Amino acid sequence: MPQERGYRMLGDPIPTSKGYQVQLERINYPSVIGEDMERVNVDVEIQTDERLRVRITDAVNERFAVPLDIESPPTQADNPLYDIDFTSSPSFGFKVTRKSSGAVIFDTTIGGLHMADQYLQFSTRLNSDNLYGFGEHEHHTLKHDMNWVTWPLWTRDHAVNTSANLYGQQPVYMNVEQDGSTHMVLILNANAADVTLMPAPALTYRTIGGELDLYFFLGPSPAEAVKQYLEAVGNPVMIPYWALGFQLCRWGYEDLADLQAAVERMRQYDIPHDIQYGDIDYMENRKDFTIDPEGWADLPEYVDQLKEEGTRFVIILDPAIANYDAPGAYPPLDNGNAMDIWVKDSNGQPIQGEVWVWPGEVFFPDYTNPDCEDWWRVECVDFKEVLDYDGLWIDMNEPANFVHGHADGCARNKWNNPIFVPNVVDGLVNKTICLDAQQEMGRFYDVHSLYGWTMAKQTLPLVHINNVKRGVVFSRSTFPGAGKWGQHWLGDNWADWSNLRWSVIGMLEFNWFGFPYTGADICGFIGTTTEEMCQRWQQLGAFYPFSRNHNGEGNPPQDPGMWPEVARVTRETLLIRYTLLPFLYTLHHHAHMQGDTVVRPLFFEFPAEPATLSLTDQFLWGSSFLVSPVLDQGTTSITAYFPDARWFSYYDGSEEPTRGSTTTLASPLDFINLHVRGGSVLPTQEPARSTMFSRSLPMGVIVALDDDGQASGDLFWDDGEALDTQESGTYLEVQYAVSGGSLVSTVVTNGYPGASELVLDDVRIFGAGPISSVMVNGVQHDAWEQDVGGTNAITMTEIGASLTNELTIEWS
């Protein structure tokens, strides 16, 4: 909007207990779209030293507000890292400034504010063009292209595509400032929207409803900004240990025998396999809470067998419920009708759509209806008595609809046909429900993008077995805060090299959105993979937090056992993953308790190194473990960047001589480059085919020394599945500290009874000079060797120390 249009201030800001209120009146100029708000309030809350809220809304009429419970302290913070200033000339605008540097991080004075019933817009100048985030999309670069690119925000069922709005709505971005300081901004609005990125650098945000509710998180590091964001919207749920194992799925198993054949191929090649999935194939006519008696009748017994062999079972459920059966034929429909839990059309009747069950119609549960919570619980619990699943994979919950809006079409009105439509794919009602439909929470126009959010919220308690054991929930549709209840995979991707590459970007973005347990369908969901592509993807996917091979109906099977060489390489790479599962599980513990990322881009650790700001083809587990995959066809070498630190090969402990620049690394077809950062201690464990077997095996640590000969790390360990072990203290926490040729383990918390059965048996040390002696708790230890004259890596074995006892290992 032109600067002279918008609003002017009605006097000075009014102090409040939480900050200020600024009252605005509209400048008199011709309306652009109609129904302008004549009076607007700007409520500023100085919530914490690091968090600022600016809420802009109608001063007269109540508007829809996203029901995300972000704590609002009763009084303002004492020492905020920021200032906020207002101007009324030529129209209202505000600036947010970082106190420490004086840097302006948000400046709306570049364009007028527009507030109408169905059109809200602001523009802001950014501190730098180092912009990241917004979703869900398939971004081709981690750092945004600022050359007049527009990204739509609106949940939609759409195969992964370059510019489309996809399954989730994540209106949050990160900006790395010119001096390396970092902040994040959440635009808490669930209506359809788009954001245009401009070279200035600047952005314009436009939405068709709700409020402009902005939260600023001042960092100043990328990791701190993410923690502050997740402190507000909710830290991610803690997953069970077994969920970190490798997973296999396919939509297109012809029958149970076909699924069993895929499992047997995994067994034949001794490939780790912790979770097997049932896609909609197992259902009768693709209806929730049913098992097809033709070809799948023995599924419950087979699931019991899988569990005895160390493999869990997760099933898919879609929200849509078939409505064409006669009374008494399909209990989920009968019960839903009796409890009146369906999303209603504008006439108060259940809205009808189609999903999977051609040519029959479906109803959509209203997960904001309190009675729906009871209905969903009964159906899920009753079905678990039939099929003993361990997790629920909730799909199609944007929600997807295979007719546009309603079986009878949508009424032509302001909700289904607003004057302004953001830059979304194929319009607002395409492949979803009419926007004048009603839920208990509100009109679908406002709550559409919250459908998966509310479904996940109701689903998580149902996978907590007997309210004592953790299960898992994967949701295709997401919104800020949904990570408290479920995690996310990256949707219906394509079996091509570009999707392999772009999956790294999606994984990194969803980590700071609050969904650290994420990953793409390995080898691709749509299309025919190749042996080379699948092998490279299995190498990369072994280091997704959520590691699952999955493909779609009509495509050839692609489980790793389909090719002997892919099977071999998959097994070898997964054994590395399983060796590092104690480290990965500890990272998830930190994510759950502290809001840390599990997987992060290099600029999170090295924001002062400009080269890291644009890197999209390498990533870190935590701060310590660098993964540099091959992402291009026919490639046997890669160009890798090594930030200014010591880096050691995971395989042999050899030190990478490159620091603060790029180098070429050999990457033969059966190899993925992995490095450990100096200054780190990584807990490990002897791997096995399943976590059911590996969790009792001997443990170890990898020590990588920094320039000062120091390192640190920690281990979190519990039974892997009990609820609230962190909160109840029923866990083991060990801190590792290394300096002066000495490794000391300190038991911080010893509340897990099973820990006494675990022993630390081996230690690998990278970066030490030649040694001649090893002492374990003051006693000479002879079971060690060093690659003298080569890498100098030290390997100690047969230590046999209980994890619950403090330990000192010295070398000299």
Backbone hydrogen bonds, N-H to C=O, Kabsch-Sander energy under -0.5 kcal/mol:
donor,donor_aa,acceptor,acceptor_aa,energy
5,R,2,P,-1.6
8,R,25,E,-2.5
10,L,23,Q,-3.2
11,G,9,M,-1.1
14,I,21,Q,-3.2
16,T,19,G,-2.2
20,Y,44,V,-1.8
21,Q,14,I,-1.9
22,V,42,V,-2.9
23,Q,21,Q,-0.5
24,L,40,V,-3.0
25,E,8,R,-2.3
26,R,38,E,-2.3
27,I,6,G,-2.5
29,Y,27,I,-0.8
37,M,115,M,-3.0
38,E,36,D,-0.6
40,V,24,L,-1.7
41,N,57,T,-2.5
42,V,22,V,-2.8
43,D,41,N,-0.6
43,D,55,R,-2.8
44,V,20,Y,-3.0
44,V,42,V,-0.6
45,E,43,D,-0.5
45,E,53,R,-2.7
46,I,18,K,-3.3
46,I,44,V,-0.5
47,Q,45,E,-1.7
48,T,51,R,-2.0
52,L,216,F,-1.9
53,R,45,E,-2.4
54,V,214,L,-2.8
55,R,43,D,-2.7
56,I,54,V,-0.6
56,I,212,L,-3.4
57,T,41,N,-2.1
57,T,55,R,-0.5
59,A,39,R,-2.2
68,L,66,V,-1.6
69,D,67,P,-0.6
70,I,68,L,-1.7
71,E,69,D,-0.6
76,Q,17,S,-1.6
77,A,46,I,-2.7
81,L,49,D,-3.1
83,D,97,T,-2.1
85,D,95,K,-2.3
87,T,93,G,-2.4
92,F,7,Y,-3.9
93,G,87,T,-1.8
95,K,85,D,-2.4
96,V,106,F,-2.5
97,T,83,D,-2.5
98,R,103,A,-3.0
99,K,81,L,-2.4
99,K,97,T,-0.6
102,G,98,R,-2.5
105,I,96,V,-2.7
105,I,103,A,-0.6
106,F,96,V,-1.3
107,D,125,R,-1.0
108,T,94,F,-2.5
110,I,107,D,-0.6
111,G,108,T,-1.3
112,G,1,M,-1.1
114,H,121,Q,-2.4
116,A,119,Y,-2.2
117,D,35,E,-2.2
119,Y,116,A,-0.9
120,L,207,T,-2.8
121,Q,114,H,-2.6
122,F,205,Y,-1.8
124,T,203,L,-2.4
125,R,107,D,-2.4
126,L,201,P,-2.5
131,L,129,D,-1.9
132,Y,174,M,-2.6
134,F,172,V,-2.9
135,G,170,Q,-1.2
138,E,161,N,-0.8
139,H,137,H,-1.0
144,H,131,L,-3.0
146,M,144,H,-0.6
148,W,146,M,-1.7
148,W,197,L,-0.9
149,V,197,L,-1.0
151,W,195,V,-2.7
153,L,193,A,-3.1
156,R,166,L,-1.4
158,H,156,R,-0.9
160,V,492,D,-2.0
166,L,136,E,-2.6
166,L,164,A,-0.5
169,Q,478,T,-2.3
170,Q,135,G,-3.5
170,Q,168,G,-0.5
172,V,170,Q,-1.9
173,Y,185,V,-2.3
174,M,132,Y,-2.6
175,N,183,H,-2.7
176,V,130,N,-2.3
177,E,175,N,-0.7
177,E,181,S,-3.7
180,G,177,E,-2.0
182,T,220,P,-2.9
183,H,175,N,-1.8
184,M,217,F,-2.2
185,V,173,Y,-2.3
186,L,215,Y,-2.6
187,I,171,P,-2.9
187,I,185,V,-0.5
188,L,186,L,-0.8
188,L,213,D,-2.9
189,N,187,I,-1.7
193,A,153,L,-2.0
194,D,206,R,-2.2
195,V,151,W,-2.2
196,T,204,T,-2.7
197,L,149,V,-3.2
198,M,202,A,-3.2
202,A,198,M,-1.8
203,L,124,T,-2.2
204,T,196,T,-2.1
205,Y,122,F,-2.6
206,R,194,D,-2.5
207,T,120,L,-2.4
208,I,192,A,-1.6
212,L,56,I,-2.3
213,D,211,E,-0.8
214,L,54,V,-2.9
214,L,212,L,-0.6
215,Y,186,L,-2.4
216,F,52,L,-3.1
217,F,184,M,-2.8
218,L,50,E,-2.5
225,A,221,S,-2.4
226,V,222,P,-2.2
227,K,223,A,-2.3
228,Q,224,E,-2.4
229,Y,225,A,-2.3
230,L,226,V,-2.8
231,E,227,K,-2.3
232,A,228,Q,-1.2
233,V,229,Y,-2.3
234,G,230,L,-2.5
237,V,483,G,-2.6
239,I,237,V,-0.6
241,Y,720,G,-2.7
243,A,240,P,-1.0
244,L,241,Y,-2.1
245,G,242,W,-1.8
247,Q,547,S,-1.9
248,L,275,I,-2.3
249,C,549,N,-2.3
251,W,551,N,-2.8
252,G,250,R,-0.8
253,Y,250,R,-0.6
256,L,295,G,-2.6
259,L,255,D,-1.7
260,Q,256,L,-2.9
261,A,257,A,-2.0
262,A,258,D,-1.5
263,V,259,L,-2.1
264,E,260,Q,-2.6
265,R,261,A,-1.8
266,M,262,A,-1.6
267,R,263,V,-2.1
268,Q,264,E,-3.0
269,Y,265,R,-1.8
270,D,267,R,-1.2
271,I,266,M,-2.6
273,H,689,R,-2.4
274,D,246,F,-2.4
275,I,246,F,-1.7
276,Q,312,R,-2.6
277,Y,248,L,-1.8
278,G,314,V,-2.2
279,D,250,R,-0.5
279,D,277,Y,-0.5
282,Y,279,D,-1.7
283,M,280,I,-1.2
285,N,283,M,-0.7
287,K,284,E,-1.3
290,T,287,K,-0.8
292,D,282,Y,-3.0
295,G,293,P,-0.9
296,W,292,D,-1.1
299,L,296,W,-2.0
302,Y,298,D,-2.0
303,V,299,L,-2.6
304,D,300,P,-1.7
305,Q,301,E,-1.8
306,L,302,Y,-2.7
307,K,303,V,-2.1
308,E,304,D,-1.6
309,E,305,Q,-1.4
310,G,307,K,-1.3
311,T,306,L,-2.7
312,R,274,D,-3.7
314,V,276,Q,-2.0
315,I,391,G,-1.7
316,I,278,G,-1.8
317,L,393,W,-2.3
321,I,363,F,-2.7
323,N,361,E,-2.8
329,A,326,A,-2.4
333,L,330,Y,-1.2
334,D,330,Y,-1.9
335,N,331,P,-3.3
336,G,332,P,-1.9
337,N,333,L,-2.7
338,A,334,D,-2.4
339,M,335,N,-2.0
340,D,336,G,-1.0
340,D,337,N,-0.5
341,I,336,G,-1.4
343,V,364,F,-3.2
344,K,438,Q,-2.1
345,D,349,Q,-3.8
348,G,345,D,-2.1
351,I,343,V,-2.6
353,G,362,V,-2.0
357,V,355,V,-2.3
358,W,356,W,-1.5
360,G,357,V,-2.4
362,V,353,G,-2.5
363,F,321,I,-2.5
366,D,341,I,-3.1
367,Y,365,P,-1.0
369,N,366,D,-2.1
372,C,369,N,-1.2
373,E,369,N,-1.2
374,D,370,P,-1.0
375,W,371,D,-2.3
376,W,372,C,-3.2
377,R,373,E,-2.1
378,V,374,D,-2.4
379,E,375,W,-2.4
380,C,376,W,-2.4
381,V,377,R,-2.8
382,D,378,V,-2.7
383,F,379,E,-2.0
384,K,380,C,-1.7
385,E,381,V,-1.1
386,V,382,D,-0.6
386,V,383,F,-0.8
387,L,383,F,-3.1
389,Y,387,L,-2.3
390,D,313,F,-3.6
391,G,313,F,-0.7
392,L,472,V,-2.4
393,W,315,I,-2.8
394,I,392,L,-0.7
394,I,474,F,-2.5
395,D,317,L,-1.8
395,D,393,W,-0.7
400,A,396,M,-2.2
401,N,431,K,-1.3
402,F,354,E,-4.0
405,G,403,V,-1.1
405,G,429,V,-0.6
405,G,432,T,-2.4
406,H,404,H,-1.3
407,A,352,Q,-2.2
409,G,406,H,-1.9
413,N,411,A,-0.9
417,N,413,N,-2.2
424,V,422,P,-2.8
427,G,424,V,-0.8
432,T,429,V,-1.8
434,C,405,G,-1.7
437,A,434,C,-1.3
438,Q,344,K,-2.9
439,Q,442,G,-2.4
442,G,439,Q,-0.5
444,F,437,A,-3.0
445,Y,435,L,-1.7
446,D,443,R,-1.9
447,V,443,R,-1.7
448,H,444,F,-2.0
449,S,190,A,-0.6
450,L,447,V,-2.1
451,Y,448,H,-1.7
454,T,450,L,-2.5
455,M,451,Y,-2.1
456,A,452,G,-2.5
457,K,453,W,-1.7
458,Q,454,T,-1.6
459,T,455,M,-1.3
460,L,456,A,-2.1
462,L,459,T,-1.4
463,V,459,T,-0.6
463,V,460,L,-1.6
464,H,460,L,-0.5
464,H,461,P,-0.6
465,I,463,V,-1.3
465,I,469,K,-0.9
467,N,464,H,-2.5
468,V,465,I,-2.4
469,K,465,I,-1.5
470,R,721,E,-4.2
472,V,390,D,-0.8
474,F,392,L,-1.9
475,S,487,Q,-3.3
476,R,394,I,-1.8
482,A,479,F,-2.5
484,K,481,G,-1.6
485,W,482,A,-2.0
486,G,482,A,-2.2
487,Q,473,V,-2.8
488,H,517,Y,-1.0
490,L,519,G,-2.0
493,N,491,G,-1.7
495,A,526,I,-3.1
496,D,494,W,-2.1
500,L,496,D,-1.6
501,R,497,W,-2.2
502,W,498,S,-2.8
503,S,499,N,-1.3
504,V,500,L,-0.5
504,V,501,R,-1.3
505,I,501,R,-0.6
506,G,502,W,-1.9
507,M,503,S,-2.3
508,L,504,V,-2.1
509,E,505,I,-2.6
510,F,506,G,-2.4
511,N,507,M,-1.2
512,W,508,L,-1.3
513,F,509,E,-1.3
514,G,510,F,-0.7
514,G,511,N,-0.6
515,F,510,F,-3.2
518,T,516,P,-1.6
522,I,520,A,-0.7
522,I,548,R,-2.8
524,G,521,D,-2.0
526,I,493,N,-2.2
529,T,527,G,-0.6
534,C,530,T,-2.8
535,Q,531,E,-2.2
536,R,532,E,-2.5
537,W,533,M,-2.6
538,Q,534,C,-2.5
539,Q,535,Q,-1.7
540,L,536,R,-2.3
541,G,537,W,-3.6
542,A,538,Q,-1.3
543,F,540,L,-2.3
544,Y,541,G,-1.3
546,F,518,T,-2.0
547,S,545,P,-0.7
548,R,520,A,-0.5
548,R,546,F,-0.8
549,N,247,Q,-2.2
550,H,522,I,-1.0
550,H,548,R,-0.5
552,G,525,F,-2.6
555,N,552,G,-1.6
562,M,559,D,-2.5
563,W,560,P,-1.3
567,A,563,W,-2.7
568,R,564,P,-2.2
569,V,565,E,-2.6
570,T,566,V,-2.8
571,R,567,A,-2.4
572,E,568,R,-2.4
573,T,569,V,-2.5
574,L,570,T,-2.8
575,L,571,R,-2.1
576,I,572,E,-1.0
577,R,573,T,-1.9
578,Y,574,L,-3.1
579,T,575,L,-1.9
580,L,576,I,-1.7
581,L,578,Y,-0.9
583,F,580,L,-0.6
583,F,683,P,-0.8
584,L,580,L,-2.4
585,Y,581,L,-3.2
586,T,582,P,-1.8
587,L,583,F,-2.0
588,H,584,L,-1.9
589,H,585,Y,-2.0
590,H,586,T,-2.1
591,A,587,L,-2.1
592,H,588,H,-2.5
593,M,589,H,-2.5
594,Q,590,H,-2.7
595,G,590,H,-0.6
595,G,591,A,-1.3
596,D,590,H,-1.2
600,R,620,L,-2.3
603,F,612,T,-0.6
604,F,601,P,-1.4
605,E,601,P,-0.5
605,E,602,L,-1.0
606,F,602,L,-2.0
609,E,606,F,-1.7
612,T,609,E,-2.0
613,L,610,P,-1.3
614,S,611,A,-0.7
615,L,612,T,-0.8
619,F,627,V,-1.8
620,L,600,R,-2.7
621,W,625,F,-2.7
622,G,598,V,-3.4
622,G,620,L,-0.7
624,S,621,W,-1.3
625,F,621,W,-1.8
626,L,624,S,-0.6
626,L,675,H,-3.1
627,V,619,F,-3.0
628,S,673,N,-2.4
631,L,629,P,-0.5
635,T,632,D,-1.1
638,I,665,L,-2.3
640,A,638,I,-0.6
640,A,663,T,-2.8
642,F,661,S,-2.4
645,A,643,P,-2.0
648,F,676,V,-2.3
649,S,654,S,-2.9
650,Y,674,L,-2.6
653,G,649,S,-2.0
656,E,647,W,-3.0
660,G,642,F,-2.6
661,S,642,F,-1.1
663,T,640,A,-2.2
665,L,638,I,-2.8
667,S,636,T,-3.3
671,F,668,P,-2.1
673,N,628,S,-1.0
675,H,626,L,-2.2
676,V,648,F,-3.0
677,R,624,S,-3.0
678,G,646,R,-3.6
679,G,704,A,-3.3
680,S,677,R,-1.0
680,S,704,A,-1.1
681,V,712,S,-1.5
682,L,702,I,-2.6
684,T,700,G,-2.7
685,Q,579,T,-1.7
686,E,698,P,-2.6
693,F,690,S,-1.2
694,S,690,S,-2.2
695,R,691,T,-1.9
696,S,693,F,-0.8
697,L,694,S,-2.0
699,M,759,V,-3.0
700,G,684,T,-1.9
701,V,762,D,-1.5
702,I,682,L,-2.4
703,V,701,V,-0.5
703,V,764,R,-3.5
704,A,680,S,-2.9
704,A,702,I,-0.5
705,L,703,V,-0.5
705,L,766,F,-2.5
706,D,710,Q,-2.1
709,G,706,D,-2.0
711,A,738,V,-1.7
712,S,679,G,-1.6
713,G,736,Y,-1.8
715,L,734,V,-2.3
717,W,732,L,-2.4
723,L,468,V,-2.1
725,T,722,A,-0.7
728,S,724,D,-2.2
729,G,725,T,-1.2
730,T,725,T,-1.1
731,Y,729,G,-1.5
732,L,717,W,-3.4
733,E,749,T,-2.5
734,V,715,L,-2.1
735,Q,746,T,-2.8
736,Y,713,G,-3.0
737,A,744,V,-2.2
738,V,711,A,-2.8
739,S,742,S,-1.9
742,S,739,S,-0.9
743,L,809,I,-3.3
744,V,737,A,-2.7
744,V,742,S,-0.5
745,S,807,L,-2.8
746,T,735,Q,-2.8
748,V,733,E,-2.5
748,V,746,T,-0.8
749,T,733,E,-1.4
751,G,731,Y,-3.1
755,A,752,Y,-1.7
756,S,753,P,-1.2
757,E,754,G,-1.5
758,L,755,A,-1.8
760,L,801,A,-3.5
761,D,699,M,-3.3
761,D,759,V,-0.7
762,D,699,M,-1.3
763,V,796,M,-2.0
764,R,701,V,-2.3
765,I,794,I,-2.6
766,F,703,V,-3.4
775,M,810,E,-2.8
776,V,779,V,-3.0
777,N,775,M,-0.6
777,N,808,T,-3.5
779,V,776,V,-1.6
781,H,774,V,-2.9
784,W,782,D,-2.0
785,E,795,T,-1.9
787,D,793,A,-2.1
788,V,786,Q,-2.1
790,G,787,D,-1.8
792,N,787,D,-2.5
794,I,765,I,-2.5
795,T,785,E,-2.8
796,M,763,V,-3.2
797,T,783,A,-2.8
799,I,761,D,-2.2
801,A,760,L,-2.0
803,L,758,L,-2.0
805,N,802,S,-1.4
807,L,745,S,-1.3
809,I,743,L,-2.8
810,E,775,M,-2.8
811,W,741,G,-2.3
812,S,773,S,-2.1
